[in-house]
Amino acid sequence: MTMDAGSRPPVWGDLTIAVPVYSRPLELRQLLASIAAMTVLPGEVLLCEDHSPDRAVLAQIAAERTPFFAVKGCSLKYVENPENLGYDGNIRNLFAQATRRWVMLLGNDDAMLPDAVPAMQRFIAEHPGVHMISRTFVRFRTSVNDVVGVTRLSDHDRVYTKDRDRSGLILRLCGFVGGLLVDRDWARSLATKEHDGTLYYQMYLAAVAYSSDGIGYIASPLVGSRAGNAPMFGSASAEKGHHVPGAYSPRARAAMWRGIMSICAAVERHMSVPLLHDVKRELSGRQSFHVFELVMVQGRGATWALAREFQGLGLMRHPLPWALTGLGLIFGRSSRGLFAAVRGAQKWRARSFS
């Protein structure tokens, strides 16, 4: 995608696309290019740089792109955090820094799809009482045009509520942060440092939204999630000890799942809405597939370590993690082929939507 400053698409002034930036300059260039290619631009693009080793080059990229977006009627705001806030702190900072009513969170290696804004506008007009909205998203590797999968919960727009939907669906709705649309003032009113280090601040907001007015869902894909990049967590003080930049260890994954459970337990106590039981069922069932997929390819030792961590969290109550543990111990690193076959089936399914 290229940036052509000659044309000026319409702008939705109520939207901030907000990115917690940490390294990955190449991906940031591609992300900004995907925003520039949208049929309707946001009123603001917000980049909060979290004291990464690549700060100088990231600042240069932002400076280069600022005039381009200004010509289009879109403000590019670049903020440098004076210290490393970590993932959760930086997400919270995005809401503090945003100047528009709605904030769409986007990972720093994600991409926007061209027709995202009209779908958002339609949904908000039809569901004015919702404060947090999820979406369908595609998965890609090097280009958002090369789709390797589609993650879709529903084939129609809807609102998931505590009265008719089980709480475990919060994980499927909001486990991936890219493309989540949040009412800025609502998020500011809920700001807390209590869950820093969990790497799931958006799950805290989602648990509150589910327990009150529900979580909206837009069925058409809005964003792309890049597959294959190593995680960057572990530099902030709240993240050290469990997370090391560049890999998902069994200990790190267990810490993340423990964080989700602590968030749901806290919101359950505060709002008197049952959350934790069904969230644990979701974690030990469907969600365990994705965790074991990332760890089993590290070898039999990592698989066994993850199973022990799951056992300690009370998450080995479903047959799936037991089956995955057995496969990991039998096939070791060769289990990569098993997951490749599953991903191949998902890619075929993704093509059926095109």
N, C-alpha and C positions, 0 to 999 in steps of 0.2 A: 504494500500500500504506500502511495506517495501523498505528499501534502501539496495541494495546489491552492495557493492563496487567492486565485482569481475569482472564485465563486463564493457566495455567502449563503449557506443553508440557514433555515430558521433556527432559532434558539429558544429552549425552554428555560426561562429565567428562574424557575423554582427548583432547579436541580443542581446539586454539586456532585460530581464524580470524585470520590475521595480515595486516595491511594496511600497506604502505609509503605513508604519507600525504604528499602535497605539493600544496597548494592544492586546487582543486575542491571547495569546501564543499557545493554543491548535490548533486554526485554522492555525496559522503560521506553526506549525509542519506539519499539513496535506497539506498545500499549498506547502511546500518544498518537501514533499514526492511525490506530483503529478508532480512537475517539474522533479524530479529524475526519474520518471517512463516514461518520454517522449522518443519516439523512436529517436528523434534528440534533443540534448540539446542546450540551448542558450550558447553563449560565456560568458555571464555574468548574474548573478542574483544580483540585487541591492535592498537593503532594507534600506529605510530612516526612522529611528525611530523618532517620533515626540514628544519626551519628555512626554511619557505616564507614569502612575504609575507603569507599569510592565516593565520598561526599563531594569532592571537588568536581569530578566528571559528571555527577548527577546534577550539581548546581549549574554546570555549563549547559547540559541538555535542557534544563528548565529555562535558562536564560535565552537559549536559541529559539525555543518554541513559543515563548511568551508573546512576542510581536505577531506571530502567525495567528495564534488564537484570538488575540485582541482584534485583528482585522476582521475576524469572523464574528465578533460580538461576544466572545467567550473569554472570561478572565481566567488566566492560569496563575494560581497562587502557590508559591513555593516556600515552605517553612522548614527551617533547620532546628531540630530539637537540641537544646544545649547539652543534654545527656541522653544516653540510650534508655528509652522508656520501655522497651520490650514490646512484643506484639499487642498485648492487652492495653497497655498504657498508651500506645500510639493510636490504636483504634479509638480509644476514648478521646484522645487529643484531636482526632479528625472531626468529631462532633463539636468540640469546643472551638475549632478554627473555622468550620464551614459557615458560610454566610447565606445559604439558601435553605428553603423549607425542607426539602427532601435531600437525603444524602444516600447515594449509591456507593457501597463499599466495593473496592476492586483490589485484588491482590496485585503485587507489583510485577507479576509475570502473566497476568490474565490479559484478556482482550475484549473489547466491546463488539457487539454485532451491529450492523448498520441500522436496523429498524427498531432498536430497543426502546427509544423514547416514546413513540406513539403508543406502544403496548402499555407502557407505564401510565401514560396520561389517561388512557381508556379505563384502566383498572381503577385508578384513584378516583376518577369521576363516578364510577359505579359502586365503589366501596369507600365512602368518605370517612368512616369511623375506624379504619384499620391504621395502625401505627408502624407495622413492620410487614414487609412483603418479600416472599421468596420467589423463585423462578426456575424454569427449565434452563439447563446450560449444556453446551457441547464441550467435548474434550478434544484437544488437538496437541500436536507435538511441536513442529517448527512454525506452522502457519495456521491461522484460524480457518483457512479455507480447506485444510486437510483434516477433516473430522474423523476421529477414531472412536467416538462414542457419543451417546446422548443420554443425559440423566434427566428423567422426566417422572414426576409423581402423579400427574393427572393430565388427561387430554383436554381439559377445559379449565378456565379460570374459576377459582373458588376461594373460600376462606376456611381454614382449618381451626376448629374451636374445641374447647375443653368439653363441651356438651355432647359432641358427636364423634370426635376423633381421639384416638389414644395418644398419650403423651410421647410415646417412643418415636412418633413421626417427627418430632422436633429435630431429631438428629438428621433425618433425611432432608428436611426442609432447610436447615440452617447450619449443618456441619461444615459445609463449604461456604466460605465467606463471600466469594466473588459474585457480585450482582445483587446482593441483599439491599433492599431499599428501605430506609428507616426515616421516620419523622424526627428531624433534628431536635426540636424542643422537647419532645417526649424522651429521647435518648439522654439529653442533657439533664433532665429531671431525675434520671435513674443512675447518674454517674456514681461509680464507686471503685475503690482500689481493692476491695475485698477479694476479687477473683484474679488479681494479677498473677501471672505465672502459669495459669491454667492453659493458655493459648486458645481460649474459647470465650472471649468476652461477648461475642455475638450470640453464643448459646445462653448467656445470662439474659440478654435482651429478649431472645426468643422465648425463653421460659416464662418471662414476665408477660410477654405479648400473648402467648398461648393461654396463660392463666387469667387473662382479662378479656380483651376484645378479639383475640384470635390472630392468626398469621395468614396474610393473604398469599395467594399463589397465582403467578402468571404462567400459563401453559406454553406460550411461545418462547423459544430460546432468546435470551437477552445478552448473554456473555459466553466467552470461551474460557475454559480452564486448561492451562498448559500441563501436559503429563510429562513426568520424568525428571523434573527439576528437584535437586536435593533441597531439604529444608534449611532455612537460615537461622532458626531459633537457637538461643543459648548464650547470647552476648549480654543481655540485660541481667541485673542482679537477681531479679525475681525468677529468671529462667535457669540460671546456673545450678549445677548439681544434678539435674535430670536431663538436660538437653545439651547436645554438642552440635554446633553448626556443621551441616553436611551429611547427616545420617539420622535415621530413625532407629534407635536401639530399643530392645524390649523394655528396658527401664523407662525410656522416654515415652513410649507408647502407653505404658501402664500409668505413668504420671498424668498423661492427657486424659485417659479414661477416668482416673480418680478425680481429676478436675471437673469433668462433666458431672460426675455423680455428686460432688460437693456443691456445685452450682445448683443442681436440681433440688438437692436436699434443703439448701438455704431458701430458695424461692418457695418450695413447698411449705416450709415452716412459716414464712412471712405471709403467704397468700392463701394458705389452707386449701390448696388444690393438689390432689395426688399427682405426683410426677415420677418419683424415683423408681418405683417398682417396675413400671413399664419401660422406662428408659434403660434400666439394667437388663431387661429382657431383650431390648433392641440391640444393646451393646454386645451381649453374649451370643446373639443370633446373627442377623444379617450383617451388622457392622464388623463382626469379627473376621469376616471374609477379607475385607479390605486391609485390616491390620496384619493378618497372617500373610497376605500377599506380599506386603512390604518387608516382612521379617524372614519368612521362610527362605527367600533367595540368599540370605546371609549364612545359611548352613544349619545343620542339625542342632548345634549348640544354641543358636539364637532361637530356633523354634521351641526347644525345650525350656529355655529361659522365659520366653513369652508365655508359654502354657503355665509355668509356675507363677508368673505375675498375675495372669488371669485368675488362677486358683485363689491367690491371696485377695483378690478383689471380689470374689464370689461370682465370677463371670464364666465358670465352666459348667453351668447348669443346662446348657443347650447342647445337642449332639454335634452341631457344626464345629465349634472349636476343638472338640475331641477328634473329629474326623480330620480336620486340618492339621492338628498336631501329629496324628498318625501318618498322614501323607508326607509331612515335612520330615519326620524321622526316617521314613522309608526312602524318599527321593532326594533329600538334602537340597543342595543348590539346583539340582535338576528339576525341582518343582516349578521353576520358572516356565517350563513348557506347558504345564497344566494351566497356569494362569494366562499364558499367551493364547491358548485355545479358547478360553472363556472370553478374552478380549476380542478375539477374532469374531466370535459370535455376536458380541456387542457391536462391533463395527458393521457387520452385515445388517443388524437391526437399525443402526444409525442411517444407513443408506436408504432403508425403506421409508424414512421420514422425508427424504429429499425429493 
